[in-house]
Amino acid sequence: MSTWHTLNAAPYPAEISNWSEATKESQREAGKAVIAAIKKAATSGESEIKIPKGDYRFAETDGSNRPSFIHFRGMTNFTIDFQGSTLWFENEATGIVTSRSDHLTIKNAVLDWDPLPFTQGIITAVYPESSSFDVRIDPGYERVAPGMSASNGKLGGLRGMLFDANTRFIKAGQTGFTLSLDWNKPNDDGTYRLKYRGFYKIPITESNIEVGDAIAILKRMRRAIRIEAGSHSVMENITLYSSPFVAFASNVTSGEHGPVFRDCKIVRRPGTDRLIAGNADGFNISNSIEGPIVENCSIENIGDDFINVHGHLARVIWQDSPTEVISTRINYRGTITEPVEVEFLKRNTLESLGKRMVTSTLVKWTIEKERCLADLSRRMRSGDTTALAYGKTETLLKLQLDKPIQLEGDIIIACEKYSGANAIIRNNSMIGSLARGIRMQSPGALIENNRIAYTMGPALSLQGHAGYWGEGPYVHDVTVRNNTIVYGGLEGKNKDSAAIRIVDGDYAGRQIASNISITGNRIYQSPGAALIARGVKGLELSDNEIKAYGMAQATEDSLIGANHAIVLQNVSDLSTANNVIDDAGDFAEGALFQLDVSNKN
């Protein structure tokens, strides 16, 4: 990774910064013409269109409540080859949307934003007594996408991401935080005073924010590319130099495999001093019948998980009879005519209450506190469940069950069929995540031959998240092999820090994850543990090389077993062979920690 002084200190290379308004207007007209040509070719029965390489600019959106610049609807058996063209977008709306398209391939394109959907600078002063700090904005980064200033001065509208100002590596030990920045009120010296609020109420004195840090300031807005419904979508050789939220997002797709992302890149534009390449997740794949294929892709310096595969967990609202249940939608599906298997689980522990085959119809339902099993004071933050409130009338599901069930308390519903099972994540290179590396929340995945480095959270997380995001279902029958992980779990305040983490639900009382194979991996420079597995039935650990673990001091509230190379709690059917553990760090407490473990070998 290059050092700061070798880069062009600007958000765009000089040849792009020097474009005149007349040049940009010509690019806008070319953008309109090329989209018209694509849609004409698709409706004329052609199978492919090749776009002359050039710069195409987009300023007008479709005006929807989820605005986008380019929307391809209902395209079938069609390939769009941009032949290396760059698509420029002028506000924070989504760049490209595909909806209800089958066998649509988009390839050989570069996407970027002008102005950028983030800003950056150097921290010049920190004020612990007021939970604030000053930032000098880097030259050229005062100009941002309109959505970046929409929350002007409002605490919580923006987020921050810290870097070493010389190496431009993501800074270890930082914790998540939100910010306010009022562009209308600069300090007398030209800096800006930003108000800080730490996740989990972590004070600024424990955030690792220091004078001299480089900081990217970002906001979660729209997607770069969004795939909605349809089947067999392929994104090939697509390069994103910035993204206003998730870079590649996909939801509710079908087919014998999920969307394919091949040779795609989320990287900082060469010839600039940009700190980040994307504001949030690199690839977020949700509610698909089959999981995605993500292969030969590159990601660097983004504001959330590199890859997140999941479904959305539904919540039970009421039970009218032993075979009739009112719930939120199942993975964004409404009327379900062909019976599908679901599992009912207690939300706080993930204790299974049983599986049933269900069909569903849509109903209008007013949520009343006296007739609501869900504890709406415990809000989920993703999917349909985010808007639930007492007194609101919602479109919900009436589920018909094939067999009776008795439900009491706060219950969630998991449906594996629509949760992206059997994902394939292979041969990818990823460095610099503010959150996790690969966040696998669905079963059946193959994760192999990836390089994952510099993640604040675990480099690999194999668990759902029912309690907060409402994502899942949970993980079983997963193979993790031949990956290299370096500096996984750099966040200083994670009380269960690990490069690989498998911890779900009431792990001390039950085993949620099952049949996990972790073989032939190289796990280096772990601040805490290399691997933590709590509550797993069927775990294979073999031929893994662990070097340099326990490099950082555990926090006072760390869970039992912290800073061992391998931590196992309530793990049964364990198989281990030929693991190499070496180079214990200054804070390492041992190679292996076992509690309530049944080892078959």
C-alpha positions as CSV (number, residue, x, y, z in Angstrom):
1,M,0.0,0.0,0.0
2,S,1.4,3.4,-1.0
3,T,2.4,6.0,1.5
4,W,0.7,9.4,1.6
5,H,3.5,11.5,0.1
6,T,3.6,9.4,-3.1
7,L,0.0,10.2,-4.0
8,N,-1.6,13.0,-5.8
9,A,-3.2,15.0,-3.0
10,A,-6.6,15.4,-4.5
11,P,-9.8,13.5,-4.8
12,Y,-9.4,13.1,-8.6
13,P,-6.5,12.9,-11.0
14,A,-5.5,16.2,-12.5
15,E,-6.9,15.3,-16.0
16,I,-10.3,14.7,-14.5
17,S,-10.2,17.7,-12.1
18,N,-9.5,19.9,-15.1
19,W,-12.7,18.9,-17.0
20,S,-14.7,22.0,-18.0
21,E,-18.4,22.3,-17.5
22,A,-18.8,22.0,-21.2
23,T,-17.0,18.6,-21.1
24,K,-19.2,17.4,-18.3
25,E,-22.4,18.5,-20.2
26,S,-21.2,16.5,-23.2
27,Q,-20.7,13.5,-20.9
28,R,-24.3,13.9,-19.6
29,E,-25.7,13.9,-23.1
30,A,-23.6,10.9,-23.9
31,G,-25.0,9.1,-20.8
32,K,-28.6,9.7,-21.9
33,A,-27.8,8.4,-25.4
34,V,-26.1,5.2,-24.2
35,I,-28.9,4.2,-21.8
36,A,-31.4,4.7,-24.6
37,A,-29.3,2.6,-26.9
38,I,-29.0,-0.2,-24.3
39,K,-32.8,-0.3,-23.7
40,K,-33.5,-0.3,-27.4
41,A,-31.1,-3.2,-28.0
42,A,-32.6,-5.2,-25.1
43,T,-36.2,-4.8,-26.4
44,S,-35.2,-5.5,-30.0
45,G,-34.2,-9.1,-29.3
46,E,-30.5,-8.6,-29.4
47,S,-28.3,-10.6,-27.0
48,E,-25.5,-8.2,-26.4
49,I,-24.5,-4.5,-26.8
50,K,-21.0,-3.2,-26.7
51,I,-20.7,0.4,-25.6
52,P,-17.8,2.5,-27.0
53,K,-15.3,3.2,-24.3
54,G,-15.7,6.6,-22.9
55,D,-16.8,8.7,-19.9
56,Y,-20.6,8.9,-19.4
57,R,-22.2,11.2,-16.8
58,F,-25.5,11.0,-15.0
59,A,-27.2,13.9,-13.2
60,E,-31.0,13.0,-13.4
61,T,-32.6,10.2,-11.3
62,D,-35.8,8.3,-11.8
63,G,-37.6,10.3,-9.0
64,S,-38.7,7.2,-7.0
65,N,-38.5,7.1,-3.2
66,R,-35.3,5.0,-3.7
67,P,-33.8,7.1,-6.5
68,S,-31.4,5.7,-9.1
69,F,-29.6,7.0,-12.2
70,I,-29.9,3.9,-14.3
71,H,-32.7,1.3,-14.0
72,F,-32.7,-1.8,-16.1
73,R,-36.1,-3.6,-15.8
74,G,-37.2,-7.0,-17.1
75,M,-34.1,-7.6,-19.3
76,T,-33.7,-11.3,-20.3
77,N,-30.7,-13.1,-21.8
78,F,-28.8,-9.9,-22.4
79,T,-25.2,-8.7,-21.9
80,I,-24.1,-5.1,-21.5
81,D,-20.4,-4.7,-22.2
82,F,-19.2,-1.2,-21.3
83,Q,-15.7,-2.0,-22.6
84,G,-13.9,-0.2,-19.8
85,S,-16.1,2.9,-19.8
86,T,-16.5,5.1,-16.7
87,L,-19.9,6.0,-15.4
88,W,-20.0,9.2,-13.3
89,F,-22.9,10.0,-10.9
90,E,-23.6,13.4,-9.5
91,N,-25.4,12.8,-6.3
92,E,-25.8,10.0,-3.7
93,A,-28.6,8.1,-5.6
94,T,-28.0,4.5,-6.5
95,G,-25.9,4.2,-9.7
96,I,-27.4,1.1,-11.4
97,V,-30.5,-0.9,-10.5
98,T,-31.5,-4.1,-12.2
99,S,-35.0,-5.4,-11.3
100,R,-36.8,-8.6,-12.3
101,S,-34.2,-9.4,-14.9
102,D,-33.1,-12.9,-15.8
103,H,-29.7,-13.9,-17.2
104,L,-28.5,-10.3,-17.3
105,T,-24.8,-9.7,-17.5
106,I,-23.1,-6.3,-16.9
107,K,-19.4,-6.2,-17.4
108,N,-16.3,-4.1,-18.0
109,A,-17.4,-0.9,-16.3
110,V,-15.9,1.7,-13.9
111,L,-18.2,3.6,-11.5
112,D,-17.3,6.7,-9.6
113,W,-19.1,9.7,-8.0
114,D,-18.5,13.4,-8.7
115,P,-18.7,14.9,-6.1
116,L,-17.7,12.2,-3.7
117,P,-20.1,10.6,-1.2
118,F,-17.6,11.2,1.6
119,T,-15.0,13.6,2.9
120,Q,-11.7,13.3,4.7
121,G,-9.1,15.2,6.6
122,I,-6.6,15.3,9.5
123,I,-7.6,15.5,13.2
124,T,-6.0,18.7,14.7
125,A,-7.4,18.7,18.2
126,V,-9.4,16.5,20.6
127,Y,-11.6,17.8,23.4
128,P,-12.6,15.0,25.8
129,E,-14.6,17.2,28.0
130,S,-17.1,18.0,25.2
131,S,-16.8,14.7,23.3
132,S,-15.6,16.6,20.2
133,F,-12.6,17.1,17.9
134,D,-11.4,19.3,15.1
135,V,-10.7,18.3,11.6
136,R,-8.9,20.1,8.8
137,I,-10.5,18.9,5.6
138,D,-8.1,17.8,2.9
139,P,-7.8,20.0,-0.2
140,G,-10.6,19.3,-2.7
141,Y,-12.8,17.3,-0.2
142,E,-14.9,20.3,0.9
143,R,-17.1,19.5,-2.2
144,V,-19.3,16.5,-1.3
145,A,-22.5,14.8,-2.6
146,P,-25.6,16.7,-1.5
147,G,-26.7,13.9,0.9
148,M,-23.5,14.3,2.9
149,S,-24.6,17.8,4.0
150,A,-28.3,16.9,4.5
151,S,-27.7,16.1,8.1
152,N,-25.8,19.3,8.7
153,G,-24.9,19.6,12.4
154,K,-27.1,16.6,13.4
155,L,-25.4,14.1,15.7
156,G,-25.6,10.6,14.3
157,G,-26.0,11.4,10.7
158,L,-22.3,10.8,9.8
159,R,-19.7,8.1,10.7
160,G,-16.0,8.2,11.0
161,M,-13.2,5.9,10.0
162,L,-9.6,6.4,11.3
163,F,-6.3,5.9,9.4
164,D,-2.6,6.3,10.0
165,A,-1.8,9.5,8.2
166,N,1.5,8.2,6.8
167,T,0.8,4.7,5.8
168,R,-2.9,5.1,5.1
169,F,-3.6,1.8,6.8
170,I,-6.8,1.5,8.7
171,K,-6.0,2.3,12.4
172,A,-6.1,-0.5,14.9
173,G,-8.0,-0.3,18.1
174,Q,-10.6,2.2,16.8
175,T,-14.2,1.7,17.9
176,G,-17.3,2.7,15.9
177,F,-18.7,6.2,16.3
178,T,-21.1,8.7,14.8
179,L,-20.5,12.4,14.2
180,S,-22.0,15.7,13.4
181,L,-20.4,18.2,11.1
182,D,-21.9,21.6,10.3
183,W,-20.4,22.9,7.0
184,N,-21.9,26.3,7.8
185,K,-19.8,26.8,11.0
186,P,-16.1,26.5,10.4
187,N,-13.7,27.4,13.1
188,D,-11.7,30.6,12.8
189,D,-8.6,28.6,11.6
190,G,-10.7,26.9,8.8
191,T,-11.0,23.6,10.7
192,Y,-14.4,22.1,11.7
193,R,-15.6,21.0,15.1
194,L,-17.2,17.6,15.1
195,K,-19.3,16.2,17.9
196,Y,-18.6,12.5,18.8
197,R,-20.9,9.7,20.0
198,G,-19.4,6.3,20.4
199,F,-21.2,3.0,19.7
200,Y,-22.1,1.2,22.9
201,K,-21.6,4.5,24.8
202,I,-17.8,4.2,24.5
203,P,-16.4,7.6,25.5
204,I,-14.1,9.6,23.2
205,T,-11.2,8.9,25.7
206,E,-11.4,5.2,24.8
207,S,-12.1,5.6,21.1
208,N,-8.4,5.8,20.1
209,I,-9.0,9.1,18.3
210,E,-5.8,11.1,18.4
211,V,-4.3,14.3,17.0
212,G,-2.7,13.6,13.7
213,D,-5.0,10.7,12.6
214,A,-6.4,10.8,9.1
215,I,-10.2,10.4,9.1
216,A,-12.8,9.6,6.5
217,I,-16.2,11.0,7.2
218,L,-19.0,9.2,5.5
219,K,-22.8,8.6,5.5
220,R,-25.0,5.7,4.6
221,M,-27.1,6.7,1.6
222,R,-27.8,4.7,-1.6
223,R,-26.1,1.8,-3.3
224,A,-23.6,1.7,-6.1
225,I,-25.2,-1.3,-7.8
226,R,-28.5,-2.9,-6.6
227,I,-30.0,-6.2,-7.9
228,E,-33.7,-6.6,-7.1
229,A,-35.4,-10.0,-7.7
230,G,-34.8,-11.8,-11.0
231,S,-32.3,-14.6,-11.5
232,H,-28.8,-15.4,-12.7
233,S,-27.4,-11.9,-12.6
234,V,-23.7,-11.6,-13.4
235,M,-21.5,-8.6,-12.6
236,E,-18.1,-9.1,-14.2
237,N,-15.0,-6.9,-14.1
238,I,-16.9,-4.0,-12.5
239,T,-14.6,-1.5,-10.6
240,L,-16.1,0.9,-8.0
241,Y,-13.9,3.8,-6.9
242,S,-16.5,5.0,-4.4
243,S,-20.0,4.1,-3.2
244,P,-22.5,6.1,-1.2
245,F,-23.5,3.0,0.9
246,V,-23.3,-0.7,0.1
247,A,-21.2,-1.2,-3.1
248,F,-22.9,-4.3,-4.5
249,A,-26.4,-5.1,-3.0
250,S,-28.7,-7.9,-4.0
251,N,-32.1,-8.9,-2.6
252,V,-34.8,-11.5,-3.3
253,T,-33.1,-13.3,-6.2
254,S,-33.9,-16.8,-7.5
255,G,-32.3,-19.4,-9.8
256,E,-30.1,-22.4,-9.1
257,H,-27.4,-20.0,-7.9
258,G,-27.5,-16.5,-6.5
259,P,-25.9,-13.5,-8.2
260,V,-22.4,-13.9,-9.5
261,F,-19.7,-11.3,-8.9
262,R,-16.5,-12.1,-10.8
263,D,-13.3,-10.0,-11.0
264,C,-15.0,-7.0,-9.4
265,K,-13.1,-4.4,-7.5
266,I,-13.9,-1.9,-4.7
267,V,-10.7,0.1,-4.5
268,R,-9.5,3.7,-4.1
269,R,-9.0,5.5,-7.4
270,P,-5.3,5.4,-8.4
271,G,-3.6,8.8,-8.6
272,T,-5.5,10.2,-5.6
273,D,-5.1,10.4,-1.9
274,R,-8.6,9.0,-1.1
275,L,-8.8,7.1,2.2
276,I,-11.8,4.8,1.4
277,A,-13.4,3.1,-1.5
278,G,-16.9,2.5,-0.1
279,N,-19.1,3.8,2.7
280,A,-20.4,0.4,3.9
281,D,-20.5,-3.3,2.9
282,G,-18.7,-4.4,-0.2
283,F,-21.2,-7.2,-1.1
284,N,-24.5,-7.5,0.8
285,I,-26.5,-10.4,-0.5
286,S,-29.9,-11.0,1.2
287,N,-33.0,-13.2,0.9
288,S,-31.9,-15.2,-2.1
289,I,-33.0,-18.7,-2.8
290,E,-29.4,-19.6,-3.4
291,G,-26.3,-17.9,-2.1
292,P,-24.0,-15.7,-4.3
293,I,-20.8,-16.6,-6.0
294,V,-18.1,-14.0,-5.2
295,E,-14.8,-14.9,-6.8
296,N,-11.6,-13.2,-7.8
297,C,-12.7,-9.9,-6.4
298,S,-10.7,-7.1,-4.6
299,I,-11.8,-4.8,-1.8
300,E,-9.9,-2.2,0.2
301,N,-10.8,0.3,2.9
302,I,-14.5,0.3,3.3
303,G,-16.9,1.3,6.1
304,D,-18.4,-2.0,7.0
305,D,-18.3,-5.8,6.2
306,F,-16.4,-6.9,3.1
307,I,-19.1,-9.6,2.4
308,N,-22.4,-10.1,4.2
309,V,-24.7,-13.0,3.2
310,H,-28.0,-13.3,5.1
311,G,-31.7,-13.6,5.2
312,H,-34.1,-11.4,7.3
313,L,-35.7,-13.0,10.3
314,A,-39.4,-12.6,10.7
315,R,-41.1,-11.8,14.0
316,V,-44.2,-13.5,15.3
317,I,-46.9,-10.9,16.2
318,W,-49.8,-13.1,17.3
319,Q,-51.1,-16.6,17.3
320,D,-54.8,-17.0,16.4
321,S,-54.8,-20.8,16.7
322,P,-52.3,-23.7,17.0
323,T,-52.0,-23.7,13.2
324,E,-52.5,-20.0,12.4
325,V,-49.9,-17.3,13.1
326,I,-49.6,-13.6,12.3
327,S,-46.0,-12.5,11.4
328,T,-44.0,-10.0,9.5
329,R,-43.0,-11.0,6.0
330,I,-40.7,-14.0,5.6
331,N,-37.6,-12.8,3.7
332,Y,-39.6,-10.1,1.9
333,R,-42.0,-12.7,0.6
334,G,-45.8,-12.1,0.7
335,T,-48.2,-14.7,-0.5
336,I,-46.6,-18.1,-0.4
337,T,-48.7,-20.8,-2.1
338,E,-46.1,-23.7,-2.2
339,P,-45.4,-24.9,1.4
340,V,-42.0,-23.9,2.7
341,E,-40.2,-25.0,5.8
342,V,-39.7,-22.4,8.6
343,E,-38.2,-22.7,12.1
344,F,-39.6,-21.0,15.1
345,L,-37.0,-19.8,17.6
346,K,-36.9,-17.8,20.8
347,R,-35.4,-14.5,19.9
348,N,-33.1,-14.0,22.8
349,T,-31.6,-17.5,23.0
350,L,-32.3,-19.1,19.6
351,E,-33.8,-22.1,21.3
352,S,-35.7,-24.0,18.5
353,L,-39.4,-24.5,19.1
354,G,-39.8,-26.6,16.1
355,K,-40.0,-26.6,12.3
356,R,-43.2,-26.4,10.3
357,M,-44.3,-26.3,6.7
358,V,-46.2,-23.1,6.0
359,T,-48.2,-21.2,3.4
360,S,-49.1,-17.5,3.7
361,T,-51.5,-14.8,2.7
362,L,-51.2,-11.0,3.2
363,V,-53.4,-9.3,5.8
364,K,-53.8,-5.8,7.1
365,W,-53.2,-5.9,10.9
366,T,-53.2,-3.2,13.6
367,I,-50.6,-4.0,16.2
368,E,-52.0,-3.8,19.7
369,K,-49.8,-4.2,22.8
370,E,-52.3,-6.6,24.3
371,R,-52.3,-8.8,21.2
372,C,-48.6,-8.8,20.4
373,L,-46.1,-11.5,21.3
374,A,-43.1,-9.6,20.0
375,D,-41.4,-7.3,22.5
376,L,-41.3,-4.2,20.3
377,S,-39.1,-2.4,22.8
378,R,-36.3,-4.7,21.5
379,R,-36.2,-3.4,17.9
380,M,-34.5,-5.1,15.0
381,R,-32.6,-2.8,12.7
382,S,-32.8,-4.5,9.3
383,G,-35.7,-5.8,7.2
384,D,-39.4,-5.5,7.7
385,T,-39.3,-5.5,11.4
386,T,-37.6,-2.1,11.7
387,A,-40.9,-0.2,11.4
388,L,-43.0,-2.2,13.9
389,A,-44.8,-0.1,16.5
390,Y,-47.8,-0.4,18.7
391,G,-50.9,1.2,17.1
392,K,-49.6,1.0,13.6
393,T,-51.4,-0.8,10.8
394,E,-49.1,-3.0,8.8
395,T,-49.2,-5.5,5.9
396,L,-48.4,-8.7,7.6
397,L,-48.6,-12.5,6.9
398,K,-51.2,-14.9,8.0
399,L,-49.3,-18.2,8.2
400,Q,-51.1,-21.6,7.9
401,L,-49.0,-24.4,9.6
402,D,-49.1,-28.0,8.6
403,K,-49.0,-29.0,12.3
404,P,-50.0,-27.3,15.5
405,I,-47.4,-25.3,17.6
406,Q,-47.7,-23.4,20.9
407,L,-45.9,-20.0,20.8
408,E,-45.3,-17.8,23.8
409,G,-43.0,-14.8,24.2
410,D,-40.8,-13.1,21.7
411,I,-40.4,-15.5,18.8
412,I,-38.6,-15.2,15.4
413,I,-39.0,-17.2,12.2
414,A,-36.1,-18.4,10.1
415,C,-36.5,-19.7,6.6
416,E,-33.4,-21.2,5.0
417,K,-34.9,-21.5,1.6
418,Y,-34.9,-17.7,1.2
419,S,-31.7,-17.0,3.1
420,G,-28.9,-17.4,0.6
421,A,-27.7,-20.9,1.5
422,N,-24.8,-22.5,-0.3
423,A,-22.8,-19.3,-1.0
424,I,-19.4,-19.7,-2.7
425,I,-16.7,-17.1,-1.6
426,R,-13.4,-17.8,-3.2
427,N,-10.1,-16.4,-4.4
428,N,-10.8,-12.8,-3.2
429,S,-8.4,-10.3,-1.7
430,M,-9.7,-8.0,1.0
431,I,-8.0,-5.4,3.2
432,G,-9.2,-2.7,5.5
433,S,-12.7,-3.1,7.0
434,L,-14.3,-1.0,9.8
435,A,-16.3,-4.0,10.7
436,R,-16.0,-7.7,9.8
437,G,-14.4,-9.4,6.9
438,I,-16.7,-12.1,5.6
439,R,-20.0,-12.1,7.6
440,M,-21.6,-15.5,6.8
441,Q,-25.1,-15.7,8.4
442,S,-26.5,-18.5,6.2
443,P,-25.8,-22.3,6.0
444,G,-24.0,-24.4,3.4
445,A,-21.2,-21.9,2.4
446,L,-17.9,-22.7,0.9
447,I,-15.2,-20.1,1.8
448,E,-11.8,-20.8,0.3
449,N,-8.6,-19.3,-0.9
450,N,-9.3,-15.8,0.3
451,R,-6.9,-13.3,1.7
452,I,-8.5,-11.1,4.5
453,A,-6.5,-8.5,6.3
454,Y,-6.9,-5.5,8.7
455,T,-10.5,-5.9,10.0
456,M,-11.8,-4.2,13.1
457,G,-14.2,-7.1,13.8
458,P,-13.6,-10.8,13.1
459,A,-12.1,-11.5,9.6
460,L,-14.6,-14.3,9.4
461,S,-17.9,-14.3,11.4
462,L,-20.0,-17.5,11.2
463,Q,-23.1,-16.6,13.0
464,G,-26.5,-14.9,12.7
465,H,-27.5,-11.7,14.4
466,A,-31.1,-12.1,15.7
467,G,-30.7,-9.8,18.6
468,Y,-29.8,-6.5,16.8
469,W,-30.0,-6.6,13.0
470,G,-32.5,-9.4,12.8
471,E,-30.4,-11.2,10.2
472,G,-29.7,-14.9,10.0
473,P,-30.8,-17.6,10.1
474,Y,-27.6,-19.2,11.6
475,V,-24.7,-21.2,10.3
476,H,-24.3,-24.9,9.7
477,D,-22.5,-27.2,7.2
478,V,-19.9,-24.7,6.2
479,T,-16.4,-25.3,4.8
480,V,-13.6,-22.8,5.4
481,R,-10.3,-23.8,3.8
482,N,-7.0,-22.5,2.6
483,N,-7.7,-18.9,3.6
484,T,-5.0,-16.4,4.8
485,I,-6.1,-14.1,7.6
486,V,-3.8,-11.3,8.9
487,Y,-4.7,-8.8,11.6
488,G,-8.2,-10.0,12.1
489,G,-10.1,-8.5,15.1
490,L,-8.3,-5.2,15.6
491,E,-11.1,-3.4,17.4
492,G,-9.9,-2.6,20.9
493,K,-13.2,-2.9,22.8
494,N,-14.5,-6.2,21.5
495,K,-14.7,-8.4,24.6
496,D,-14.7,-11.6,22.5
497,S,-12.1,-10.6,19.9
498,A,-11.0,-13.2,17.4
499,A,-9.9,-13.6,13.8
500,I,-12.5,-16.3,13.3
501,R,-15.6,-16.2,15.5
502,I,-18.5,-18.7,15.9
503,V,-20.8,-17.5,18.8
504,D,-24.6,-17.5,18.5
505,G,-27.6,-17.3,20.8
506,D,-27.4,-18.9,24.2
507,Y,-24.1,-20.6,23.4
508,A,-23.5,-21.9,27.0
509,G,-26.8,-23.7,27.1
510,R,-27.2,-24.9,23.5
511,Q,-25.3,-25.5,20.3
512,I,-26.6,-23.3,17.4
513,A,-23.9,-23.8,14.8
514,S,-23.2,-27.3,13.5
515,N,-20.9,-29.2,11.1
516,I,-18.2,-26.5,10.6
517,S,-15.0,-27.5,8.8
518,I,-12.0,-25.2,9.2
519,T,-8.9,-26.6,7.5
520,G,-5.7,-25.5,5.9
521,N,-6.0,-21.9,6.9
522,R,-3.2,-19.5,7.9
523,I,-4.1,-17.1,10.7
524,Y,-1.4,-14.5,11.5
525,Q,-1.0,-11.5,13.9
526,S,-4.3,-11.9,15.8
527,P,-4.6,-9.2,18.5
528,G,-6.8,-11.6,20.5
529,A,-7.6,-15.2,19.7
530,A,-7.2,-16.8,16.3
531,L,-10.4,-18.7,16.6
532,I,-13.3,-18.6,19.1
533,A,-16.1,-21.2,18.8
534,R,-18.9,-21.2,21.5
535,G,-21.9,-23.5,21.2
536,V,-21.0,-25.7,18.2
537,K,-22.0,-29.3,17.4
538,G,-19.5,-30.8,15.0
539,L,-16.3,-28.8,14.5
540,E,-13.3,-29.9,12.4
541,L,-10.0,-28.0,13.0
542,S,-7.1,-29.5,11.0
543,D,-4.0,-28.4,9.2
544,N,-4.3,-24.8,10.3
545,E,-1.3,-22.6,11.0
546,I,-1.6,-20.0,13.7
547,K,1.2,-17.6,14.2
548,A,1.4,-14.5,16.5
549,Y,-1.8,-14.4,18.7
550,G,-2.6,-12.6,21.9
551,M,-0.8,-9.5,20.7
552,A,-3.1,-7.0,22.6
553,Q,-4.3,-7.0,26.2
554,A,-7.8,-8.3,26.7
555,T,-10.4,-6.0,28.1
556,E,-11.6,-6.3,31.6
557,D,-15.0,-7.7,30.6
558,S,-13.6,-10.2,28.1
559,L,-15.3,-13.5,27.9
560,I,-13.7,-16.6,29.4
561,G,-10.8,-17.9,27.5
562,A,-9.7,-14.6,25.9
563,N,-6.3,-14.4,24.3
564,H,-5.8,-18.1,23.8
565,A,-5.0,-19.2,20.2
566,I,-8.1,-21.4,20.1
567,V,-11.1,-21.0,22.4
568,L,-13.7,-23.7,22.6
569,Q,-16.8,-23.6,24.8
570,N,-19.7,-26.1,24.7
571,V,-18.3,-27.7,21.5
572,S,-19.1,-31.3,20.9
573,D,-18.0,-33.8,18.1
574,L,-14.7,-32.0,17.9
575,S,-12.0,-33.3,15.5
576,T,-8.5,-31.8,15.5
577,A,-5.3,-32.8,13.7
578,N,-2.0,-31.2,12.6
579,N,-2.7,-27.7,13.7
580,V,0.5,-25.6,14.2
581,I,0.4,-22.8,16.9
582,D,3.4,-20.6,17.3
583,D,4.7,-17.2,18.3
584,A,2.6,-16.4,21.3
585,G,2.2,-12.7,21.9
586,D,3.0,-10.7,25.0
587,F,-0.6,-11.1,26.2
588,A,-1.2,-14.7,25.1
589,E,-2.6,-16.9,27.8
590,G,-2.2,-20.3,26.2
591,A,-2.6,-22.2,22.9
592,L,-5.9,-23.9,23.6
593,F,-8.8,-23.2,26.0
594,Q,-11.5,-25.8,26.4
595,L,-14.6,-25.7,28.5
596,D,-17.4,-28.3,28.4
597,V,-15.8,-29.9,25.3
598,S,-16.3,-33.4,24.0
599,N,-13.4,-34.5,21.8
600,K,-13.9,-37.6,19.7
601,N,-10.1,-37.9,18.9
